[in-house]
Structure formats: structure tokens, C-alpha cells
Amino acid sequence: MGLTVGRLAVLTAVAVASGSLISCSPGSATVRSGGISSTSASRQTTTTSATTGATGATGDSVPSVVPLSTVLVGGVVVAATVGMTVAEAVLVARLRPQSRRLVSVGTHRMLRTDKVPAAYLVDGVAARSNSVLTPGARVTVIAAPDRVETTVVSRHQIAADPSGADLYVGGTPGQAESRVGSISGELVSTRIVRAPVLGRLRHPGSVLLTFDDGPDPTFTPEVLQILAANHIHAIFCMIGAQAQAHPRMVRRVLAGGHTLCDHTQDHDEKLARRGAHRIHTDIAQGAASILHASGGIHTRFFRAPASIKRPGYSKAFSLTTRTSHAPVEARLAEVAGPTLVVMGQQDPDFPDPKAEAEWIAAATKGTVVIVAEAGHYPQSQQPELVAAAIVSFLAEAGSCG
């Protein structure tokens, strides 16, 4: 039975004349009608009558309405008329089942809404929207479940130069297969078909700079300014949540000619202890967030979050303080690349920090920078001084440009 204009008039008359919406609590029912509430300990049955052939404001004839009983629709009690269908009862109950959503394969963000009708159960049995209800029937409305987008597999080349900054030459590209969302492009998995062969450094002694945990609206612009002033490109390892929060900063990094790296979605420092599914999800969500924030850039690099609290780290670090430095000291003269020794003037690890720095620099033919009013972490205690020293060193070493 379709929902005709006349049928809608009947349902409207029910709502007005008999208070067709009844809210229930255990052992009682309250009927809302004409501003008067009445409560009964038993199931409330509402009846009303209207004059056959009554004329409305438009002159149309409205048939008599005689609610015979009630039906329960999604927890709402509805006064039922003869021949009331499931769809009509849902309409009177003012229920609006959510349409099915199409969601992305990685982050499950909504891509679009599909017009898929809800499913109905009447007294626990599947029913159609035009099924006629009997008095006392219980209607359950089941919204259509979300649908995940399909995936596609594509082959792509793996660059022989993993830096993305033209640092290596003479290598052989590899090949990989990636499964991604057919609409979102979110990465599901990657299989290496042929591994790339790394070439040689174009300029021996080159340095690859990386910056983690951004983008940060305060510090990232400062880093970009220094890099741009010295014509340096770097890799920015971004946290997915941060990329989502600051998409303009992500695009500003790209505009500077820099490379993006996936640093997981939320920088879970205990990620190594999680299960394989959680690890994969965190990495995939990070890549998807960066993809969305950047306007379509797929990250080629991944860096795992680290913490000094991770299992075994403290013990391993403690052991380094009790090992002999003799093997390393014997090979310092073999260092061929440019060397910069940055030492805090007040570093508590050495009786004479300046003498220690000068000894290392002499052995490696390097340069010494003693940072005044700094201890073991001069890069954080005097960042401007250390940054200037590093930039100057890199320029002199020929690593810029």
C-alpha cells in the first residue's frame, strides 16, 4: 500500500485527534493529546473518531480515522489504524533511519552517502516497508550498514634514490605493488616485487636532514625560513594528527621543495608493543592523513616513533657508559667526511669539555664550536647559536645548494 495524499491525511488526523505518539516506560504509558497527559498501568489503547466526509480547510474530504490499537516502532508507541504499513508507522514515529555510508578503506572517513533503504523486522521477522501491521506488533528499524570502498592494485616504481633529493646516482629502480582505496587512494598494503639497488652519493659527505613530530605552527615556519635562506631541502617526518590539524603548514612545507615522511598517526611511543593490526593501522592512518592534508601526496618514507621509555632502551644506554671507548678512539683518524664537534661549555659528562672537543676535532680534522652557557644539550639550550653553526658548517662543506 503506497503512501497517498489521502493516506497521509489519515495519519495526520491520527496524530492530531488521538495523540498518536506515545512515550513508554516500564509499566506505564503516557499519551500526549491536546496538551493533556494521562497515565495508565496497562498498555494504553487510544481510539478516536472523525466525521466521515469531513471537509478540511482546502475542501478535500477526509475519511474517518479509527485507531484500533498500538504498535511499537523503534521504542516509540504509535496508534495504529486499519491497514497501517511499516513505512507509515515509521513516518508517524518520526524515525529517520540513517542512510548507508560509503567509507574509506584505511581511516573509515565518509566518502559519500548511498541511498540504501533501511531493513525492518516485525516481531523479529524480516518485513517489507509495505507490510501491513497487526495490533501490538513490534517494529525494529535496522539502518543499512556502512560499506567500505573497494580496493585496486597498481604497480609502481621504487626510486633508486630513496632520499628524494637527488643525492644518489647510478642505482637501479625497483618495483612494488600497492593496494589502495579505489576512491580515497588510502594505502592498504605494499608488496616489493623487485628491490631497488642503491647507487653512490652524488657528492660524498652529503647530509640528509630530517625534522620530526610536526608540522608545528610555531617552529616549522622558523625551520623553513632557515632552510630557504640557505637553499637546503630536508625531509619532514609528520604525525598524521598534526597534519590534519595544520594542513596549510603541510602544503607550505611542500611548497619549499621538501619531502614528506609518515611518522604514524598519533606518535604512539609504545607502538612496538602493539599487535600487527594496530601497527599497520597506525601507519596507514598516518599516511592517509598526510595524503589528505597535502592534497594528494603519497609518502615514500616512514619513521617509527621512538621513546627512551621503550623496552630495553634504558638498560642498553646504561651499558654504553661502562664500555671502553678505545676501539672507537683508534679509528677516529679514518673519518673522511667533514666533521663538526658541538660541545656545551658546561657539559657535565667531561671534566674539561673544551679539551674533549678539541681532541676529537684534531683526530678527525674537524671544527670545534663551544656553546657558552650550555650543558649536555646545547642544541636545545642555545638553539639559535647551534643552528647558525650547523648551517655555516654545511655551507662550507659544500652540502648546500
Secondary structure, DSSP 8 states (H G I E B T S, - for coil): ----HHHHHHHHHHHHHH--EEEEETTEEEEEETTEEEEESS---------TTEE-TTS-EE------EEEEETTEEEEE-TT-BHHHHHHHTT-----EEEE-TTT--EEEEE----EEEETTEEE-TT-B--TT-EEEEE----EE--EEEEEEEE-S-TTSSS-EES-B-EEEEEEEETTT--EEEEEEEE--B--EESSTT----EEEEE--TTHHHHHHHHHHHTT---EEEE-HHHHHH-HHHHHHHHHTT-EEEE--SS--TTGGGS-HHHHHHHHHHHHHHHHHHHTS----EE-----TTSTTHHHHHHHHTTS--HHHHTTGGG--S--EEEEETT-TTSSSHHHHHHHHHHHHT-EEEEETT--S-HHHHSHHHHHHHHHHHHHHHT---
